[in-house]
Amino acid sequence: MLCSTGGDPRPSILLVQPLKRRDLLSARSLFESSGFRVVSASTFDEARRLIATDPPDVLVTELKLGPHNGLHLVLRSRLDHPEMTAIVLSHFADTGLAEEAARQNATFLVRPFGNSALLKAVNRGLDATAVGPAGAKNPSSSSPKVR
């Protein structure tokens, strides 16, 4: 796991949502009730500061973040934290954006999507980056699982 603030062993999620997109509060509740530690940011710059000081295990970001977008955040974050799971949420299906997300090894989810799809994307990303002590993939990841 990347994030270690306070010795909390739960996987951490940085949820990036503009102030006007407060419907993601339900995503926060979903993640917390599923055993994740959640930190929120409302701007691109705030998210960058949080990633620099305490990188999360998972970045879940809206595509639209004012003058920047969620893919910009993923791209910049990947420079220092290539192992971080990234999920970009959008209201619009866009093949070009989905392809760019794939090039950045990020999941691109288009609304509407259910809670189970969001949790599966998070768990799939965590499972893909779970590394054991010797650097080998760890088949028994400690991340919360969708049941």
C-alpha positions in Angstrom: 0.0 0.0 0.0 1.2 3.5 -0.7 -0.6 5.4 2.0 0.5 5.0 5.6 -0.8 8.1 7.5 -1.5 7.2 11.1 -0.7 3.6 10.7 -4.2 2.8 9.4 -3.9 -0.5 7.6 -7.0 0.0 5.4 -6.4 0.7 1.7 -6.8 4.4 1.0 -8.8 6.2 -1.6 -8.4 9.8 -2.7 -11.8 10.9 -4.1 -11.6 14.0 -6.2 -14.9 15.8 -6.8 -15.6 19.4 -7.6 -17.7 21.2 -5.0 -20.7 21.2 -7.4 -20.4 17.4 -7.8 -21.4 16.4 -4.3 -23.3 13.4 -5.6 -20.0 11.6 -5.1 -20.7 11.8 -1.3 -22.5 8.5 -1.9 -19.3 7.1 -3.3 -17.5 8.1 -0.2 -20.1 6.3 2.0 -19.8 3.3 -0.3 -16.0 3.1 0.0 -16.0 3.7 3.8 -18.7 1.0 4.4 -16.6 -1.3 2.3 -13.6 -0.9 4.5 -11.6 1.8 2.8 -10.1 4.9 4.3 -11.3 7.9 2.2 -9.8 11.4 1.8 -11.5 14.0 -0.4 -10.3 16.8 -2.6 -12.4 19.3 -4.5 -9.8 20.7 -7.0 -6.9 19.5 -9.1 -4.4 21.5 -7.1 -5.7 20.2 -3.8 -5.5 16.6 -5.1 -1.9 17.1 -6.3 -0.9 18.3 -2.8 -2.5 15.4 -1.1 -0.9 12.9 -3.6 2.5 14.5 -3.0 2.2 14.4 0.8 0.3 11.1 1.3 -0.2 9.1 -1.9 -3.3 7.0 -1.8 -3.6 3.5 -2.9 -6.5 4.5 -5.3 -7.2 7.7 -7.0 -10.9 8.1 -8.0 -11.5 11.3 -9.9 -14.1 13.1 -11.9 -13.0 13.8 -15.5 -14.0 17.5 -15.3 -11.9 19.4 -12.7 -12.1 23.0 -13.9 -9.2 24.1 -16.2 -7.6 20.6 -15.8 -9.2 17.2 -16.0 -9.0 13.9 -14.2 -6.7 12.4 -16.9 -4.2 15.3 -16.3 -4.3 14.4 -12.7 -3.6 10.7 -13.5 -0.8 11.6 -15.9 1.0 13.8 -13.4 0.4 11.4 -10.5 1.9 8.5 -12.5 5.2 10.3 -12.7 5.9 9.7 -9.0 3.4 6.9 -8.3 3.1 4.5 -11.2 1.7 1.8 -9.0 -1.3 3.9 -7.9 -4.7 2.6 -9.0 -6.5 5.2 -11.0 -10.2 5.5 -11.9 -11.7 8.4 -14.0 -15.4 9.0 -13.8 -17.3 10.7 -16.7 -20.9 11.5 -17.8 -19.9 11.0 -21.4 -18.6 8.1 -23.4 -15.6 9.3 -25.4 -13.5 6.7 -27.2 -10.4 9.1 -27.3 -10.6 9.7 -23.5 -11.1 6.0 -22.8 -8.1 5.2 -24.9 -6.0 7.8 -23.1 -7.1 6.4 -19.8 -6.1 2.9 -20.9 -2.7 4.2 -22.0 -2.3 5.6 -18.5 -3.3 2.2 -17.1 -6.5 3.9 -15.6 -10.0 2.6 -15.6 -12.5 4.9 -17.4 -16.1 4.5 -16.1 -19.1 6.2 -17.8 -22.2 7.0 -15.9 -24.5 5.5 -15.1 -22.7 2.7 -13.3 -23.7 0.8 -10.2 -21.9 0.7 -6.9 -20.7 -2.8 -7.6 -19.0 -1.7 -10.9 -17.2 1.0 -9.0 -16.1 -1.3 -6.2 -15.0 -3.9 -8.7 -12.9 -1.4 -10.5 -11.2 -0.4 -7.2 -10.6 -4.0 -6.1 -9.4 -5.0 -9.6 -6.8 -2.2 -9.5 -5.7 -3.1 -6.0 -5.3 -6.7 -6.9 -3.3 -5.8 -10.0 -0.8 -3.8 -7.9 -0.6 -6.0 -4.8 3.0 -6.8 -4.4 4.5 -9.2 -1.9 7.7 -8.8 0.1 9.9 -10.1 -2.6 8.3 -8.0 -5.3 6.1 -10.8 -6.6 2.4 -10.4 -7.1 0.6 -11.3 -3.9 -2.4 -13.5 -4.7 -4.0 -12.8 -1.2 -4.4 -9.1 -1.3 -5.7 -7.5 1.9 -8.1 -5.2 0.0 -11.8 -5.2 0.8 -13.7 -7.3 -1.7 -17.1 -7.0 -3.3 -19.3 -9.8 -2.3 
